[in-house]
Amino acid sequence: MMPRKYTRLTYADRLKIAQLCKERVSTEDIAEILNVHRGTLYRELQRGGGGNGRRDLYDPDTAQRNLR
């Protein structure tokens, strides 16, 4: 596996995460598809309301608004 470089998720990435969550793709696989660390993805799911195993509730617009 190639080393990952720090990059911020874009709104397009968030839309892709939402789609993949609806398709029930695993968190590990979504992280691999987006080439981000799984910790980044878990934090993103929390930010978008899809934490605690409730990935079906992830909302990219909420995540975008909750950026620090």
Secondary structure, DSSP 8 states (H G I E B T S, - for coil): ----------HHHHHHHHHHHHTT--HHHHHHHHT--HHHHHHHHHHTT--TT-GGG--HHHHHHT--
